[in-house]
Amino acid sequence: MDVTALRALQAPLKDKYREAPDAAVITLKAHGELDDQHIACKVETGRAIALAGLHPATGGTGAELCSGDMLLEALVACAGVTLKAVATALEIDLKKGTVRAEGDLDFRGTLGVAKDAPVGFKAIRLSFDVETDAPQEKLDTLLKLTERYCVVFQTLNVKPELSAALKVA
């Protein structure tokens, strides 16, 4: 897709959202069912069922997906798509590229072993390796705008309002 096709695709959406801001607010949903045999949760991905379970560092076998890995995979997917869209808009020819995310966890927090150990990632690093002839100034803008418009990156960067509820069936 080139910049003209991208703009043609997005222009009616941008116009609609400018005229009716509420139309731009969409609730995305995820659904899972608790596994009745294991400490696991079956998550519907839209394409298949992903079975998430305990990480080996918390007693899992490693046979199920780790939700921490899934979070990093969501970041990689979102950042990769955002980078490609921004590169297209800026007319930067990316010949090849890879996206990596890695994060540091202290499982003492997750297991309740140390109250001073955080539950969750202490640090997440996102990196891109690209093959391009674009000048550094354009690449700096590419990174800046990718960070700005990547939904997952910004959700991690600016904590959203969170809530949890437990209902008895």
C-alpha positions as CSV (number, residue, x, y, z in Angstrom):
1,M,0.0,0.0,0.0
2,D,1.3,3.5,-0.8
3,V,0.6,6.8,0.8
4,T,-2.2,7.7,-1.6
5,A,-4.0,4.4,-1.0
6,L,-3.6,4.8,2.8
7,R,-4.9,8.3,2.8
8,A,-7.8,7.3,0.5
9,L,-8.6,4.5,2.9
10,Q,-8.4,6.6,6.1
11,A,-9.8,9.9,4.8
12,P,-13.5,9.0,5.2
13,L,-12.9,7.6,8.6
14,K,-11.1,10.7,9.7
15,D,-13.8,12.9,8.4
16,K,-16.5,10.8,10.1
17,Y,-14.6,11.0,13.4
18,R,-14.2,14.8,13.2
19,E,-17.9,15.2,12.5
20,A,-19.0,12.7,15.1
21,P,-16.3,12.1,17.7
22,D,-18.5,9.5,19.5
23,A,-18.3,7.3,16.4
24,A,-14.6,6.9,17.0
25,V,-15.1,5.3,20.4
26,I,-15.2,1.6,20.1
27,T,-15.2,-1.1,22.8
28,L,-12.8,-3.9,22.0
29,K,-13.5,-7.1,23.8
30,A,-11.7,-10.3,24.7
31,H,-13.2,-13.4,26.1
32,G,-11.9,-16.5,27.9
33,E,-13.1,-19.5,29.7
34,L,-11.4,-21.0,32.7
35,D,-10.1,-24.5,32.1
36,D,-11.8,-27.0,34.4
37,Q,-8.9,-29.4,34.5
38,H,-5.8,-27.1,34.8
39,I,-4.7,-23.7,36.1
40,A,-5.3,-22.2,32.6
41,C,-7.7,-20.0,30.7
42,K,-8.9,-20.5,27.1
43,V,-8.8,-17.2,25.3
44,E,-10.6,-16.6,22.1
45,T,-8.3,-14.9,19.6
46,G,-10.7,-14.5,16.7
47,R,-8.8,-17.1,14.8
48,A,-8.2,-19.9,17.3
49,I,-8.3,-20.6,21.0
50,A,-5.1,-19.7,22.9
51,L,-4.6,-21.6,26.1
52,A,-2.8,-19.4,28.6
53,G,-1.4,-20.9,31.8
54,L,1.3,-20.5,34.4
55,H,4.8,-19.5,33.3
56,P,7.4,-22.1,34.3
57,A,8.8,-19.6,36.8
58,T,5.5,-19.9,38.7
59,G,5.1,-23.6,38.5
60,G,3.8,-24.0,34.9
61,T,4.9,-26.6,32.5
62,G,5.5,-24.2,29.6
63,A,3.0,-26.0,27.5
64,E,0.5,-23.2,27.7
65,L,1.0,-19.6,26.6
66,C,2.3,-17.1,29.2
67,S,0.1,-14.0,29.4
68,G,3.3,-11.9,29.9
69,D,4.5,-13.2,26.5
70,M,1.1,-12.5,25.0
71,L,1.3,-8.9,26.2
72,L,4.8,-8.5,24.6
73,E,3.4,-10.1,21.4
74,A,0.5,-7.7,21.4
75,L,3.0,-4.8,21.7
76,V,5.2,-6.2,18.9
77,A,2.1,-6.6,16.6
78,C,0.7,-3.2,17.3
79,A,4.1,-1.4,17.1
80,G,4.9,-3.3,13.8
81,V,1.6,-2.3,12.2
82,T,1.9,1.3,13.4
83,L,5.5,1.5,12.2
84,K,4.4,0.3,8.7
85,A,1.5,2.7,8.6
86,V,3.6,5.7,9.7
87,A,6.4,4.7,7.3
88,T,3.8,4.6,4.5
89,A,2.4,8.0,5.5
90,L,5.9,9.5,5.6
91,E,6.8,7.8,2.3
92,I,9.7,5.9,3.9
93,D,10.6,2.8,2.0
94,L,11.2,0.0,4.5
95,K,12.8,-2.8,2.6
96,K,12.8,-5.2,5.6
97,G,12.3,-4.9,9.3
98,T,11.9,-6.7,12.6
99,V,10.3,-5.7,15.8
100,R,11.3,-7.0,19.3
101,A,9.9,-6.5,22.7
102,E,11.4,-7.8,25.9
103,G,10.4,-7.2,29.5
104,D,11.8,-7.9,32.9
105,L,9.7,-9.6,35.5
106,D,10.5,-10.5,39.1
107,F,8.4,-13.5,39.9
108,R,8.8,-13.0,43.6
109,G,6.1,-10.4,43.3
110,T,3.7,-12.6,41.4
111,L,4.2,-15.5,43.9
112,G,3.9,-13.2,46.9
113,V,7.4,-14.1,48.1
114,A,8.6,-10.5,48.6
115,K,6.2,-7.6,49.2
116,D,8.8,-5.1,47.8
117,A,9.0,-7.0,44.5
118,P,6.5,-5.6,41.9
119,V,3.8,-7.7,40.3
120,G,4.2,-7.1,36.6
121,F,6.9,-5.9,34.3
122,K,9.6,-3.7,35.8
123,A,10.9,-2.7,32.4
124,I,9.8,-3.2,28.8
125,R,12.1,-2.5,25.8
126,L,10.8,-2.2,22.3
127,S,13.2,-2.1,19.4
128,F,13.0,-2.0,15.6
129,D,15.7,-3.1,13.1
130,V,14.9,-1.7,9.7
131,E,16.5,-1.7,6.3
132,T,16.0,1.6,4.5
133,D,17.7,4.4,2.7
134,A,15.7,7.1,4.5
135,P,17.7,9.9,6.2
136,Q,18.1,9.9,10.0
137,E,15.8,12.9,10.4
138,K,12.9,10.9,8.8
139,L,13.7,7.9,10.9
140,D,13.6,9.9,14.1
141,T,10.2,11.1,13.1
142,L,9.2,7.6,12.3
143,L,10.1,6.3,15.7
144,K,8.5,9.3,17.5
145,L,5.2,8.9,15.6
146,T,5.2,5.1,16.0
147,E,5.5,5.6,19.8
148,R,2.8,8.2,19.7
149,Y,0.2,6.3,17.7
150,C,0.8,2.7,18.9
151,V,-2.2,1.8,21.0
152,V,-0.5,-0.9,23.1
153,F,2.6,1.2,23.6
154,Q,0.6,4.2,24.8
155,T,-1.7,2.0,26.9
156,L,1.4,0.7,28.8
157,N,2.9,4.2,28.9
158,V,-0.1,6.1,30.2
159,K,-2.1,3.9,32.6
160,P,-5.7,3.7,31.6
161,E,-8.6,3.7,34.1
162,L,-8.8,0.1,35.3
163,S,-11.6,-1.8,37.1
164,A,-12.3,-5.4,37.9
165,A,-15.6,-7.1,38.9
166,L,-16.4,-10.5,40.1
167,K,-19.9,-11.9,39.6
168,V,-21.2,-15.2,40.9
169,A,-23.2,-17.2,38.4
